[in-house]
Amino acid sequence: MPFFFPRATRSGYGFGSEYTFEFHPDAYAPTRDDENEFGDYEFQKHYYPRMGAFDSNEEYQCACWLDRQPEVEFWVRNLVGKSGGSFFLQTANKKFFPDFICKLTDGRILVVEYKGADRWKNAEPDRLVGQLWEDLSNGACLFVMVKEKCWADIRSKF
């Protein structure tokens, strides 16, 4: 699943085909697989046969919601810090690994981060870099950070 993302250059940020990331079929290796600890929903649209474990019940519910949307062609439970198998956005001082990467049926890429309300304020740098990434994509990529099961925030991106 190739797509574009901005990358820092000497002149600022760039966006183009030279900055692509691709989920390779053999590069998805979760540290821990999802073992239905939050439910037994049968995911239909996850890109890989395996799926990384969810961090919370709310994150699991977000994945279930994404899987049911007709606008989502397929999606990936993004992994954290896996060389060649993790999508990230670089903030000023760390790599931000969003929870879900979705390919929409119209070809756009939607990146979704589910954030617990208790961590919302501290996630501002991640929200800012996600919004910058979306802004630089000229409509090809979308970013949303969701809290408190506000699925309408995701729907507004479709």
Wavefront OBJ file of the C-alpha trace (Angstrom):
o trace
v 0.000 0.000 0.000
v 2.194 2.893 -1.181
v 1.394 6.482 -0.303
v 3.059 9.835 0.139
v 4.129 11.625 3.268
v 6.097 14.816 3.911
v 9.705 14.663 4.935
v 11.944 17.377 6.290
v 14.464 18.759 3.794
v 16.952 21.621 3.956
v 14.276 23.931 2.549
v 11.498 22.820 4.909
v 8.953 20.122 4.173
v 8.446 18.282 0.935
v 5.688 16.192 -0.474
v 5.953 13.963 -3.498
v 6.540 10.510 -4.878
v 10.127 10.477 -3.602
v 8.715 10.313 -0.039
v 6.701 7.122 -0.135
v 6.027 4.438 2.420
v 4.772 1.005 1.490
v 3.386 -1.759 3.670
v 5.217 -4.829 2.388
v 3.481 -8.221 2.644
v 6.391 -9.765 4.561
v 7.255 -6.810 6.813
v 4.267 -6.896 9.183
v 5.452 -8.583 12.358
v 3.566 -7.499 15.482
v 5.292 -8.005 18.821
v 1.947 -9.317 20.050
v -1.008 -10.437 17.921
v -4.591 -9.465 18.634
v -6.109 -12.414 20.522
v -9.673 -11.113 20.865
v -9.035 -9.723 24.333
v -11.516 -6.886 23.715
v -14.044 -8.759 21.581
v -14.465 -11.295 18.822
v -15.403 -9.099 15.861
v -14.309 -10.733 12.587
v -12.319 -8.041 10.779
v -12.914 -8.078 7.033
v -10.742 -5.227 5.782
v -7.449 -5.516 7.657
v -4.675 -5.562 5.038
v -2.764 -8.435 6.637
v -3.919 -11.836 7.904
v -2.240 -11.046 11.251
v -3.130 -8.026 13.363
v -1.184 -6.305 16.110
v -2.802 -6.253 19.550
v -4.891 -3.264 20.576
v -3.820 -0.980 23.408
v -7.328 -0.464 24.768
v -10.979 -1.406 24.342
v -11.655 2.030 22.818
v -8.916 1.498 20.216
v -10.453 -1.893 19.396
v -13.887 -0.247 19.010
v -12.341 2.329 16.669
v -10.948 -0.502 14.514
v -14.364 -2.188 14.442
v -15.976 1.088 13.372
v -13.400 1.615 10.589
v -13.846 -1.949 9.355
v -17.597 -1.386 8.867
v -17.299 1.791 6.804
v -18.046 1.426 3.082
v -15.569 4.250 2.323
v -12.674 2.179 3.734
v -11.192 -0.226 1.181
v -8.696 -1.664 3.678
v -6.751 -0.617 6.751
v -3.705 -1.548 8.820
v -3.243 -1.641 12.583
v 0.008 0.310 12.504
v 2.923 -1.096 14.467
v 5.231 0.962 16.658
v 8.938 1.039 15.874
v 9.086 -1.904 13.464
v 11.692 -1.276 10.789
v 10.050 -1.453 7.366
v 6.641 -2.185 8.881
v 5.685 1.018 10.688
v 4.404 4.301 9.333
v 5.417 7.339 11.372
v 5.365 11.121 11.313
v 8.338 12.950 12.799
v 7.597 15.575 15.451
v 10.262 17.931 16.794
v 11.563 15.327 19.236
v 10.052 11.913 18.506
v 8.469 9.628 15.965
v 4.670 9.513 16.107
v 3.175 6.130 15.093
v -0.577 6.621 14.460
v -2.874 3.692 15.277
v -4.546 3.085 11.908
v -3.679 3.679 8.266
v -6.659 3.350 5.910
v -6.900 3.319 2.140
v -10.236 4.818 1.160
v -12.194 3.609 -1.855
v -11.546 6.933 -3.615
v -7.763 6.368 -3.331
v -7.042 8.793 -0.492
v -5.166 7.731 2.630
v -6.726 8.320 6.052
v -4.557 8.144 9.165
v -6.429 7.745 12.458
v -5.072 8.059 15.977
v -7.324 7.119 18.876
v -6.342 9.003 22.001
v -7.698 8.528 25.485
v -9.160 11.733 26.943
v -6.557 11.613 29.733
v -3.748 11.882 27.127
v -5.402 14.393 24.776
v -3.568 17.528 25.937
v -0.130 15.916 25.748
v -0.835 14.737 22.185
v -0.895 18.239 20.711
v 2.457 17.827 18.871
v 1.105 14.660 17.227
v -2.091 16.462 16.178
v -0.065 19.336 14.732
v 2.274 17.155 12.673
v -0.693 15.084 11.476
v -2.503 18.213 10.343
v 0.663 19.495 8.619
v 1.013 16.145 6.820
v -2.609 16.402 5.644
v -2.210 20.047 4.580
v 0.922 19.303 2.525
v -0.747 16.403 0.705
v -3.062 18.573 -1.422
v -6.020 16.368 -0.503
v -4.340 12.993 -1.062
v -3.962 12.247 2.660
v -6.189 12.868 5.663
v -5.455 12.871 9.382
v -7.753 12.731 12.385
v -7.179 12.224 16.098
v -10.230 10.889 17.900
v -11.181 10.730 21.561
v -14.251 9.562 23.494
v -15.597 7.472 20.589
v -16.416 10.538 18.511
v -16.667 8.607 15.244
v -18.248 11.661 13.577
v -14.774 13.228 13.571
v -13.583 10.372 11.349
v -16.716 10.440 9.204
v -16.151 14.164 8.516
v -12.924 13.227 6.718
v -14.675 10.965 4.174
l 1 2 3 4 5 6 7 8 9 10 11 12 13 14 15 16 17 18 19 20 21 22 23 24 25 26 27 28 29 30 31 32 33 34 35 36 37 38 39 40 41 42 43 44 45 46 47 48 49 50 51 52 53 54 55 56 57 58 59 60 61 62 63 64 65 66 67 68 69 70 71 72 73 74 75 76 77 78 79 80 81 82 83 84 85 86 87 88 89 90 91 92 93 94 95 96 97 98 99 100 101 102 103 104 105 106 107 108 109 110 111 112 113 114 115 116 117 118 119 120 121 122 123 124 125 126 127 128 129 130 131 132 133 134 135 136 137 138 139 140 141 142 143 144 145 146 147 148 149 150 151 152 153 154 155 156 157 158
